[in-house]
Structure formats: C-alpha cells, structure tokens
Amino acid sequence: MSGNPPTSHVPEPVTGAAARPGDQERLSAIDLVDRIASEAYSADASDIHLMPQTGRLLVRYRIDGLLQDAHEFPARMHAPTLARIKILAGLRTDEHFAAQDGRFRFHAPDGTSVDMRVSIAPTYHGENAVMRLLTQGGRGGTLKALGCRRAHRSLIETALSRPHGMILATGPTGSGKTTLLYTLVRMLDSDIRSIITIEDPIEYSLPGIIQVPADPGRGLSFADGLRSILRQDPDVIMVGEIRDAETARLAVNAALTGHLVLSTLHTNDAAGAFPRLLDMGIEPYLIASTLNLVLAQRLVRRICSNCRKVRTPEPALFDRFRKSFPGESVLPRDFSSGTGCEQCRHTGYRGRTGIYEGLSVTDAMREALGAGSSTDIIRALVRKEGMSSIAADGLAKIRRGVTTAEEVLRVAYD
C-alpha cells in the first residue's frame, strides 16, 4: 500500500537465539519473534503462522508441507509481537485494517542468514501474520536433488537445449514449481545468455540474473513486466506464473519469436496445460508451435532414515491405490515406512522430494493440436505416447523406499 517500502527491502539482520520459547509471562515481543524464527529454522519449517484466537496467540509451523501446532501465548502478546514483525519488515505499525507485505533477514543459530517473507492480513480476531523462511535450499540445486529420475532429467535437458520455445511447470500451490524454475534458470545461466525473470514476489536473489518484481498494486503486472522485458534483449525469460490471457499471449509470442520461456500454470496434470491455454484464448497452432515440455509435479514427504522399517500394508491400502490409480502397477507386497522418532518429530517423515510426470510435445501431438482436435483426443494421444504419470513416479519411489503409498495418495489423488 502507499507509503510501504518495496518487498525487496531487507533491513539489517536480526540475530537468532537457539533457546526455545519458554517463560511466556516474561517473554518480550523481541524475544518471541527471535526465538520462534530460530526454532522454526532448526525444525526445517517453511512457514510460521501467528494466528490470533479468542484469549490466545497460536503459533504453528509448516513442516514438510503440513501445519503443526507449536506454541500458545497469552492474547496480550499479540499486539506487541505484530508490531515487532512490522518494524523488522519495514511495514506501517499504525495500519491494522489492510493487508501488508514485506521481508526481513535474521541470523539463525548456525550463523546462516535467512530471509523472511512477511504477509499480514486483518482477520476477525486481529491481524494474522505468516512468515515464510526463504533458505538457500529453495533457490534450486540439481534436478537429481529435487527427485527427478533419469528419464525426466533427459526430457528437461533436451528441452533446455533448444534455443526457443516454452517449458511449463504445472501443479497446485506449494508443489515446488518455483524451486524447479530456479533450478532450470541456474542450469541455463552462462556468460553468453541474457536471462531475465518477472516474479511476484522475488523469493531469492540469483547472481548474474536480472530479476524484475511484478507488483500489480503499483501498475506492474506480469503482462506489463513481460512486455518491458522483451525490449531488454533477453535470450531466456522466466515468468513466475501465467495467470491471465494477456500474459499467456505475450509468453507464447515471446517463445514464437526466438526466446526460451519458462513459466508455471495451475493445472492438475501435464496434459491439462493444453485445455488451460486454449481456455485463455491461445490458438491451437500457436500452442503446437511453441510448447516444448510440460512438467507436472507434487511434493511428497520422505521416509525418515533414522526410523525406517519394512512393513506389510493392510489389504485396504492395496485396494485404495488400485482404485485411485487404475492402469498403474500394483503396490509391492512389502515397503518401507517410518515408525516415528525424535529426529522426525514422531511423524515418520523427514524432508520432501518431488514426484513428476513429463510431457514432451511430439510431432503427433503438434499435428493433433494444429488440426484443432478436442482435449479428450489429445489426452488419449498423450497416454498413447507413453507419458509416465505422477502415480507411476510415486510408485517407483515407494519401491525404492523413498516415500510411502499413503503420501502418494495424499498428494497425487484428485
């Protein structure tokens, strides 16, 4: 809102403390924010939720994709705690009835500098705050580290080797699409390429990459930013998300005119990218001419290596898997799961990995799209071409002892 600094503003780091929130009566707002941030970092949490409730302030951490209750504090701690967060993030402390966004940096107990992206929104019980921990791991590492099998890595490397066209990552919010895009950008980064991104917000600073923050509130939408980027002589363009028809049209035109475009779409599977683009008004022949690869993905929790045991699942789980994923191979008779320990906070899981399906657009698919075939025909053609599904990738990771059938069902079954 007016008067707020840009979200890229990062004040001086706050030093973290290793101690857990303890004496609630004597704990100051400064100590509370400091210690919760440090504890969340140590627990590998991705988000911290500070939720005002009747008579209390509830603190929850999102760990491995799931929210967990962490602490309760007296309601009197709510106002000073929110004020402290606003000061750190450079937000207005006198505004209580409008959403605000910002960020700050703190030093974790191990000395790591961690950026915290802050979102504050007014609710019935008061202002709710969510802080996302942006650690180095989210910038993207290698495809193998993200859980991509060799077949998917081969598809991606082939698509990245082409000088132009479009690569799309699809999946719901929180499925790791942004991390995948950062990984692809890092793979493409070289002295002979100009790479420009348009993001909302910029989560990580990438050395050597020009990053443009989209901000519709200040008149810079994805479409406006993409239009400006095209005048900056880029070789590779990363668009954080294709949200509307205008952005879709500009991205497709950029891919058609000699640029390599990376972006994301919200669809349930890889084949869903075709009808989604058609719904946005993109002509079938343009999709056929520009789209090189679609990657659909989900994040599943990894079995804790400290308490992993082999078990024989109950028959009902076999039936559920078979009904949820008809056509896929059945579960193995025995597979691993975690029994729960201190290291995994008694969940049986620690960390996450991706499960993927990769749709490389073949000549047969381009021909069907160019001929205006229905989406049902295109989906049938995709299956005929032998695309490995998310369920199949999940099954492969179940057999290797990486995750469990329950996890694959939780994230992949619509």
C-alpha positions in Angstrom: 0.0 0.0 0.0 1.0 3.6 -0.3 4.0 4.5 1.9 5.3 0.9 2.2 8.8 0.1 1.0 9.2 -2.4 -1.9 9.1 -6.0 -0.8 12.8 -6.4 -1.8 13.7 -4.1 1.2 15.9 -6.1 3.6 16.8 -4.4 6.9 19.8 -5.3 8.9 19.8 -9.0 10.1 18.3 -9.9 13.4 20.5 -12.3 15.4 18.6 -15.6 16.2 18.7 -17.3 19.6 18.8 -21.1 19.9 16.6 -21.2 23.0 13.0 -22.4 22.7 10.1 -20.1 23.7 9.8 -20.8 27.4 8.6 -18.4 30.1 5.6 -17.0 28.4 4.9 -14.4 31.2 8.4 -12.7 30.9 8.9 -13.2 27.2 9.2 -9.9 25.3 7.9 -9.5 21.8 11.5 -9.1 20.6 12.5 -12.4 22.2 9.3 -14.1 21.0 9.9 -13.3 17.3 13.6 -14.0 17.6 13.2 -17.4 19.2 10.3 -18.6 17.1 12.2 -17.8 13.9 15.2 -19.7 15.2 13.1 -22.7 16.3 11.3 -22.8 13.0 14.6 -22.7 11.1 16.0 -25.6 13.2 12.9 -27.6 12.6 13.2 -27.1 8.8 9.8 -25.3 8.7 8.9 -23.4 5.5 6.3 -21.1 7.2 5.4 -19.7 10.6 1.8 -18.8 11.3 0.9 -16.4 14.1 -2.8 -16.8 14.5 -4.8 -14.6 16.9 -7.6 -16.6 18.7 -10.0 -15.9 21.5 -7.8 -15.4 24.5 -4.6 -16.7 22.9 -2.0 -16.3 20.2 -1.5 -19.6 18.4 1.9 -20.3 16.7 2.0 -23.0 14.0 4.9 -24.2 11.8 4.5 -25.8 8.4 6.9 -28.7 8.3 7.2 -30.9 5.2 4.1 -29.3 3.8 1.8 -29.9 6.8 0.9 -27.4 9.6 1.7 -28.4 13.1 0.8 -26.6 16.3 3.9 -25.3 18.1 3.0 -22.9 20.9 0.3 -20.9 22.6 0.9 -17.5 24.1 -1.4 -15.1 26.1 -3.5 -12.8 23.9 -1.7 -9.8 25.3 1.4 -10.9 23.3 -0.4 -10.4 20.0 -0.2 -6.7 19.5 3.5 -6.2 20.5 4.5 -9.2 18.5 2.8 -8.0 15.4 4.4 -4.5 15.9 7.8 -6.1 16.2 7.3 -8.0 13.0 6.1 -4.9 11.2 9.2 -2.9 12.4 11.5 -5.6 11.1 9.8 -5.9 7.8 9.5 -2.1 7.3 5.7 -2.0 7.4 3.4 0.5 8.9 2.8 -0.1 12.6 -0.3 2.2 12.7 -2.2 0.2 10.0 -4.3 -2.6 11.3 -7.1 -3.0 8.8 -5.3 -3.5 5.5 -3.0 -6.3 4.2 0.7 -5.6 4.2 3.7 -7.4 2.8 7.4 -7.1 3.5 10.5 -9.0 4.4 13.4 -9.0 6.8 16.5 -11.1 7.5 17.7 -12.9 10.6 20.8 -14.8 11.6 19.9 -18.4 12.5 21.7 -20.2 15.4 24.2 -21.8 13.0 25.1 -18.4 11.5 23.0 -18.7 8.3 21.3 -15.6 7.1 17.7 -16.4 6.4 15.3 -14.1 4.6 11.7 -14.0 6.0 8.9 -13.0 3.7 6.1 -11.5 5.7 2.4 -11.3 5.0 0.0 -9.6 7.4 -3.8 -9.7 6.9 -6.7 -8.4 9.1 -9.0 -11.1 10.5 -12.0 -11.2 12.9 -9.7 -11.7 15.9 -7.0 -9.3 14.8 -4.1 -9.3 12.4 -2.8 -12.7 11.2 0.9 -13.0 10.3 2.6 -15.6 8.1 6.3 -15.6 7.7 8.0 -17.7 5.0 11.5 -18.8 5.6 13.5 -18.4 2.4 16.6 -20.6 2.8 19.3 -21.3 0.3 17.8 -24.7 -0.4 14.8 -23.1 -2.1 17.0 -21.5 -4.8 17.2 -24.8 -6.6 20.0 -27.3 -6.6 20.2 -30.1 -9.1 17.4 -32.0 -10.8 18.6 -35.2 -9.2 18.4 -33.5 -5.7 14.8 -32.4 -6.5 13.9 -36.1 -7.1 13.8 -36.1 -10.9 14.5 -39.6 -12.3 16.9 -40.1 -15.2 14.1 -40.2 -17.8 12.7 -36.9 -16.6 16.1 -35.3 -16.4 16.7 -36.3 -20.0 13.4 -34.7 -21.2 14.3 -31.5 -19.3 17.9 -31.3 -20.7 16.6 -31.8 -24.2 14.0 -29.0 -23.9 16.6 -26.7 -22.3 19.0 -27.3 -25.3 16.5 -25.8 -27.7 17.1 -22.1 -28.4 13.4 -21.1 -28.2 10.0 -22.4 -27.2 8.2 -22.8 -23.9 8.7 -25.0 -20.8 5.8 -25.1 -18.3 5.8 -26.4 -14.7 2.3 -27.3 -13.5 0.8 -28.3 -10.2 -1.1 -26.8 -7.2 0.3 -24.1 -4.9 3.1 -25.5 -2.8 4.1 -28.2 -5.2 7.6 -26.9 -5.8 7.1 -25.3 -9.2 9.1 -22.1 -8.3 12.1 -24.2 -7.0 12.1 -26.2 -10.2 12.1 -23.0 -12.3 15.0 -21.6 -10.3 16.9 -24.9 -10.9 16.3 -24.6 -14.6 17.4 -21.0 -14.7 20.6 -22.0 -12.9 21.2 -24.7 -15.5 20.8 -22.2 -18.3 22.9 -19.5 -16.7 26.1 -18.7 -18.7 28.1 -15.7 -19.9 26.6 -15.9 -23.4 23.0 -15.7 -22.3 20.8 -12.9 -21.0 18.3 -14.2 -18.6 15.5 -12.0 -17.2 12.8 -13.0 -14.8 9.4 -11.4 -13.8 8.3 -12.7 -10.4 5.7 -11.9 -7.7 7.4 -11.8 -5.4 11.1 -12.3 -5.9 11.8 -15.1 -3.4 15.6 -15.5 -4.0 18.3 -13.3 -5.4 20.1 -15.1 -8.3 23.6 -13.7 -9.0 24.0 -12.7 -12.6 20.3 -12.9 -13.4 18.1 -9.8 -14.0 15.0 -10.1 -11.8 12.0 -7.9 -12.1 9.4 -7.8 -9.3 5.8 -7.8 -10.5 3.6 -5.5 -8.4 0.1 -5.0 -9.8 -0.7 -2.6 -7.0 2.0 -0.3 -8.4 0.9 -0.8 -12.0 3.4 -3.6 -13.0 1.5 -6.8 -13.8 3.1 -9.9 -15.2 1.9 -8.8 -18.7 3.3 -5.3 -18.3 6.6 -6.6 -17.0 6.9 -9.2 -19.8 6.2 -6.5 -22.3 9.1 -4.4 -20.9 11.4 -7.5 -20.7 11.0 -8.2 -24.4 12.7 -4.8 -25.0 15.7 -5.7 -22.9 17.2 -8.2 -25.4 16.7 -11.4 -23.4 17.6 -14.9 -24.5 15.7 -16.6 -21.7 12.7 -15.3 -19.9 11.2 -16.7 -16.7 7.6 -15.7 -16.0 6.7 -16.6 -12.4 3.1 -17.6 -13.4 0.8 -17.4 -16.4 -2.3 -16.1 -14.7 -4.3 -14.5 -17.5 -4.9 -14.4 -21.2 -2.7 -11.4 -21.8 0.3 -12.9 -20.1 -0.3 -16.2 -21.9 -0.5 -14.4 -25.3 2.8 -12.5 -24.6 4.6 -15.6 -23.3 3.6 -17.6 -26.4 4.6 -14.8 -28.7 8.0 -14.5 -27.0 8.5 -18.2 -27.4 7.5 -17.9 -31.1 9.9 -15.1 -31.8 13.1 -16.8 -30.7 13.1 -16.8 -26.8 13.2 -19.7 -24.4 10.3 -19.1 -22.0 9.9 -20.8 -18.6 6.7 -20.4 -16.6 4.1 -22.1 -14.4 0.4 -23.0 -14.8 -2.1 -24.2 -12.2 -3.3 -27.5 -13.7 -3.8 -30.9 -12.1 -1.6 -32.8 -14.6 0.7 -32.2 -17.6 -1.9 -32.8 -20.2 -4.1 -30.2 -18.5 -1.8 -27.4 -19.9 -3.4 -27.8 -23.3 -7.0 -27.0 -22.3 -5.8 -24.4 -19.9 -4.0 -22.5 -22.7 -6.9 -23.0 -25.0 -9.3 -21.5 -22.4 -7.0 -18.5 -22.2 -7.6 -17.9 -25.9 -4.3 -19.2 -27.3 -4.8 -20.6 -30.8 -4.1 -24.4 -31.1 -1.5 -23.9 -33.8 0.4 -21.4 -31.6 0.5 -24.0 -28.7 1.7 -26.6 -31.1 4.4 -24.3 -32.4 5.8 -23.1 -29.1 5.2 -25.6 -26.3 8.2 -28.0 -25.9 7.7 -29.6 -22.5 5.2 -29.7 -19.6 6.3 -30.9 -16.2 3.6 -31.7 -13.6 4.8 -32.3 -10.1 3.9 -32.8 -6.4 5.9 -32.9 -3.2 5.8 -36.0 -1.0 7.4 -36.4 2.4 10.5 -38.6 2.6 10.6 -41.5 5.0 12.8 -40.7 8.0 16.1 -42.6 7.5 16.5 -42.9 11.3 13.3 -44.9 11.9 12.6 -46.6 8.6 11.2 -50.1 8.8 9.9 -52.5 6.3 6.2 -53.4 6.7 3.4 -55.3 5.0 0.5 -52.9 4.4 -3.1 -53.8 5.1 -5.2 -55.1 2.2 -7.3 -52.0 2.2 -4.4 -49.8 1.1 -3.7 -52.1 -1.9 -7.4 -51.7 -2.9 -7.4 -47.9 -2.4 -4.2 -47.5 -4.5 -5.6 -49.7 -7.3 -8.9 -47.7 -7.4 -7.2 -44.3 -7.2 -4.7 -45.1 -10.0 -6.4 -47.5 -12.4 -3.9 -48.8 -15.0 -0.9 -48.4 -12.8 1.1 -51.4 -11.5 0.1 -52.6 -8.1 1.9 -51.8 -4.9 4.8 -54.1 -3.8 3.9 -56.6 -1.1 6.3 -55.0 1.4 7.5 -51.5 1.5 9.2 -49.1 4.0 7.6 -46.5 6.3 8.8 -44.6 9.3 7.8 -45.6 12.8 8.4 -42.1 14.3 11.4 -40.8 16.4 12.8 -37.6 17.9 14.6 -36.7 14.6 11.3 -36.6 12.6 9.2 -35.2 15.5 7.5 -38.6 15.6 5.9 -38.3 12.2 7.9 -41.0 10.4 8.9 -38.5 7.7 11.7 -36.0 7.3 12.2 -33.8 4.3 10.4 -33.9 0.9 11.1 -34.9 -2.6 9.3 -34.4 -5.9 7.2 -36.8 -8.0 6.9 -35.9 -11.6 5.3 -36.5 -15.0 6.9 -35.1 -18.1 5.1 -34.4 -21.3 7.4 -33.8 -24.2 5.3 -32.4 -27.1 5.8 -34.7 -30.0 5.1 -34.2 -33.7 1.9 -36.3 -33.4 0.7 -34.0 -30.6 1.5 -30.9 -32.6 -0.3 -32.3 -35.6 -3.4 -33.0 -33.4 -3.3 -29.5 -31.9 -2.9 -27.9 -35.2 -5.9 -29.8 -36.5 -8.0 -28.5 -33.7 -8.5 -31.9 -32.0 -10.5 -32.0 -28.8 -8.8 -32.1 -25.5 -10.1 -35.7 -25.0 -8.3 -36.8 -28.2 -5.2 -35.0 -27.1 -5.2 -36.7 -23.7 -5.7 -40.1 -25.3 -2.8 -39.3 -27.6 -0.6 -38.3 -24.6 -1.4 -41.7 -23.0 -0.6 -43.5 -26.2 2.8 -41.7 -26.4 3.7 -43.4 -23.1 4.0 -40.4 -20.8 5.0 -41.6 -17.3 2.4 -40.4 -14.8 2.8 -38.8 -11.4 1.4 -42.0 -9.9 3.9 -44.1 -11.7 6.8 -41.9 -10.5 5.3 -42.1 -7.0 5.1 -45.9 -7.2 8.8 -46.1 -8.3 9.8 -44.1 -5.2 7.6 -46.3 -3.0 9.5 -49.3 -4.3 12.8 -47.6 -3.6 11.9 -46.8 0.0 11.8 -43.1 -0.6 8.2 -42.4 0.4 5.0 -44.3 1.3 1.8 -45.2 -0.6 -0.1 -43.0 1.9 1.9 -40.0 0.8 1.5 -40.6 -2.9 -2.3 -41.0 -2.4 -2.4 -37.8 -0.3 -0.8 -35.5 -2.8 -1.5 -37.1 -6.2 -5.0 -38.4 -6.0 -7.6 -35.7 -7.0 
